[in-house]
């Protein structure tokens, strides 16, 4: 199987509006709870500006949005983004159809969430994404990365490879590593 393309993601969402059972899966709900806790740990108020990469149909975005003054979400699938916009209507969320990293708005972010997305990027795209995140975050900004552990032929990386790259980035300090037998979850801070 070839790596997933933007067109492949769009085809999946057109065939099934919730192809990974984001709204019903126990795995997803447990992961969302842990991810949200990691995003908010140690904060005393709303996050001024957050970025969610690979936001899909906006299920996690809806949980995160009440804790942010502004939230920018990016996903490559127009169908998924349309569903996310519907789910997030009335909230301070900018939902963008676009590729990572080229369509991510270059703004300062205090929080970046990358859930089950970075391992779909090519090596060059991952390098460019890390460069973008370095440039769009100030010291103290938080990066929460969570990825499903099992490898897949549709992804250039597995979870361990992505998280090892993040942990090795000289501009990131590892605050906490963890997860479960099913996923890795790391909290990193911009140096």
C-alpha positions as CSV (number, residue, x, y, z in Angstrom):
1,X,0.0,0.0,0.0
2,X,1.2,3.5,-0.8
3,X,1.3,6.3,1.8
4,X,-2.0,8.1,2.3
5,X,-2.4,11.2,0.2
6,X,-4.7,14.2,0.7
7,X,-7.0,12.6,-2.0
8,X,-7.0,9.3,0.0
9,X,-8.1,11.1,3.2
10,X,-10.9,13.0,1.2
11,X,-12.1,9.7,-0.3
12,X,-12.3,8.1,3.1
13,X,-14.4,11.0,4.5
14,X,-16.7,11.0,1.5
15,X,-17.3,7.2,2.0
16,X,-17.7,7.5,5.8
17,X,-18.2,10.8,7.6
18,X,-16.5,9.3,10.7
19,X,-14.0,6.7,9.2
20,X,-12.0,6.3,12.4
21,X,-15.0,6.4,14.8
22,X,-14.0,9.6,16.5
23,X,-17.5,10.1,17.9
24,X,-18.0,6.5,19.2
25,X,-14.6,4.8,19.9
26,X,-13.6,4.1,23.5
27,X,-10.0,4.4,22.3
28,X,-10.6,7.9,20.9
29,X,-12.6,9.1,23.9
30,X,-9.9,7.9,26.4
31,X,-7.2,9.5,24.2
32,X,-9.1,12.8,24.0
33,X,-9.4,12.9,27.8
34,X,-5.7,12.3,28.2
35,X,-4.8,14.7,25.4
36,X,-7.0,17.5,26.8
37,X,-5.5,17.0,30.3
38,X,-2.0,17.3,28.8
39,X,-3.0,20.5,27.0
40,X,-4.4,22.1,30.1
41,X,-2.0,20.8,32.7
42,X,-0.6,23.7,34.7
43,X,-2.6,26.4,32.9
44,X,-4.4,29.0,35.0
45,X,-6.7,30.3,32.4
46,X,-7.6,30.1,28.7
47,X,-4.9,29.5,26.2
48,X,-4.5,32.6,24.1
49,X,-3.8,30.9,20.8
50,X,-3.8,27.2,20.0
51,X,-3.2,25.2,16.8
52,X,-4.5,21.8,16.1
53,X,-2.9,19.9,13.2
54,X,-5.0,17.3,11.5
55,X,-8.3,18.2,13.2
56,X,-10.5,15.9,11.1
57,X,-14.2,16.3,11.9
58,X,-13.5,18.5,14.9
59,X,-14.4,16.1,17.8
60,X,-11.3,16.9,19.8
61,X,-11.5,20.6,18.6
62,X,-14.9,20.9,20.3
63,X,-13.4,19.7,23.6
64,X,-10.4,22.0,23.3
65,X,-12.1,25.2,22.0
66,X,-13.8,26.2,25.3
67,X,-10.3,26.4,26.9
68,X,-8.8,28.7,24.2
69,X,-9.4,32.3,23.3
70,X,-8.6,31.4,19.7
71,X,-8.1,28.0,18.1
72,X,-6.9,27.4,14.5
73,X,-7.5,23.9,13.1
74,X,-6.0,22.5,9.9
75,X,-7.1,19.4,7.9
76,X,-6.5,18.4,4.3
77,X,-10.0,17.0,3.7
78,X,-12.7,19.4,2.6
79,X,-15.4,17.0,3.7
80,X,-13.9,16.6,7.2
81,X,-13.5,20.4,7.5
82,X,-17.1,21.0,6.5
83,X,-18.2,18.7,9.3
84,X,-15.8,20.3,11.7
85,X,-17.1,23.8,10.9
86,X,-20.7,22.6,11.5
87,X,-19.6,21.0,14.8
88,X,-17.7,24.1,15.9
89,X,-20.1,26.8,14.7
90,X,-20.5,29.7,17.2
91,X,-17.0,29.1,18.7
92,X,-13.8,31.1,18.3
93,X,-12.3,28.6,15.9
94,X,-10.7,29.2,12.5
95,X,-11.0,25.9,10.6
96,X,-8.8,25.7,7.5
97,X,-8.8,23.3,4.6
98,X,-5.1,22.8,3.8
99,X,-1.9,20.8,3.8
100,X,0.6,20.7,6.6
101,X,2.8,22.6,6.9
102,X,2.3,24.9,3.9
103,X,-1.2,26.0,4.7
104,X,-0.7,26.5,8.5
105,X,-1.0,30.2,9.3
106,X,2.3,31.7,10.5
107,X,1.2,33.2,13.8
108,X,2.3,32.8,17.4
109,X,0.8,29.9,19.2
110,X,1.0,29.0,22.9
111,X,-0.3,25.5,22.3
112,X,0.1,23.1,19.4
113,X,-1.7,19.8,19.3
114,X,-0.6,17.1,16.9
115,X,-2.8,14.0,17.3
116,X,-2.2,11.1,14.9
117,X,-1.1,13.3,12.1
118,X,2.7,13.8,12.0
119,X,3.4,10.2,11.0
120,X,1.5,10.7,7.8
121,X,4.0,13.5,6.7
122,X,6.9,12.7,4.4
123,X,10.4,13.2,5.9
124,X,10.7,16.6,4.2
125,X,7.2,17.7,5.3
126,X,7.9,16.7,8.9
127,X,11.2,18.7,8.8
128,X,9.3,21.7,7.4
129,X,6.5,21.3,10.0
130,X,9.0,21.2,12.9
131,X,10.7,24.3,11.5
132,X,7.3,26.1,11.2
133,X,6.4,25.1,14.8
134,X,9.8,26.4,16.1
135,X,9.2,29.7,14.3
136,X,5.6,30.1,15.5
137,X,6.1,29.3,19.2
138,X,7.8,31.3,21.9
139,X,9.7,30.0,24.9
140,X,7.2,28.2,27.2
141,X,4.8,27.2,24.4
142,X,3.5,23.7,24.7
143,X,3.5,21.0,22.0
144,X,1.3,17.9,22.8
145,X,1.9,15.0,20.4
146,X,-0.1,11.8,20.5
147,X,0.1,9.0,18.0
148,X,-1.2,5.4,17.8
149,X,1.7,3.0,18.4
150,X,1.2,0.3,15.8
151,X,3.0,0.9,12.5
152,X,1.0,1.1,9.3
153,X,2.1,0.8,5.6
154,X,0.1,3.9,4.8
155,X,2.4,6.1,6.9
156,X,6.1,7.0,6.4
157,X,6.7,6.9,10.2
158,X,5.5,5.0,13.2
159,X,4.7,6.7,16.5
160,X,8.1,6.0,18.0
161,X,10.0,7.5,15.1
162,X,7.9,10.7,15.2
163,X,8.2,11.1,19.0
164,X,11.9,10.4,18.9
165,X,12.3,13.2,16.4
166,X,10.4,15.6,18.6
167,X,12.3,14.6,21.7
168,X,15.6,15.1,19.9
169,X,14.7,18.6,18.6
170,X,17.1,21.0,20.4
171,X,14.5,23.7,20.6
172,X,12.1,21.4,22.5
173,X,12.3,20.3,26.2
174,X,10.5,17.1,27.1
175,X,8.2,17.8,30.0
176,X,6.5,14.4,30.1
177,X,6.4,11.2,28.1
178,X,3.8,8.6,28.4
179,X,0.6,7.2,26.9
180,X,-0.8,3.7,27.0
181,X,-0.1,0.4,25.3
182,X,-2.2,1.9,22.3
183,X,-0.7,5.3,21.9
184,X,2.3,7.5,22.8
185,X,1.6,10.9,24.4
186,X,4.4,13.5,24.9
187,X,4.3,17.0,26.3
188,X,7.1,19.2,25.1
189,X,7.9,22.8,25.8
190,X,9.5,25.4,23.5
191,X,12.9,26.3,24.9
